[in-house]
Amino acid sequence: MIEFTDKGDGVYVLQVKIPEVHTLDVPDLKEKIQQIILNNDIKKVVLDLSKVKTITSSGIGIFLNINEALKSKFRLASPGPEVKKVLELTKVSTILKVFETVEMAIKSF
């Protein structure tokens, strides 16, 4: 469901490995992300959405919670067209920093 990689300088990339993030997936996904962050004392996160094809608004709620917990040291990267559309329609892209690539998101720190 989630794969994470240490990119150095305290930055970790978490890649969501499921193609659809729907309401039923949200509690499990949120718990896994929070466990990774807490267990590894992670302070800066880039969430790679390249494998996610669709997402619901409840899925986006996870991102807002994590962003708050990390005190805005949270980036979204590589959203596909459908995910990007949802981020824009829900105005989340005005709150969270969204980047076209993981590399651009890492450099933003």
Helices and strands as residue ranges (DSSP letters): E 2-6, E 11-16, E 20-21, H 26-39, E 44-48, E 54-55, H 57-69, E 74-77, H 81-89, G 92-94, E 97-99, H 102-107
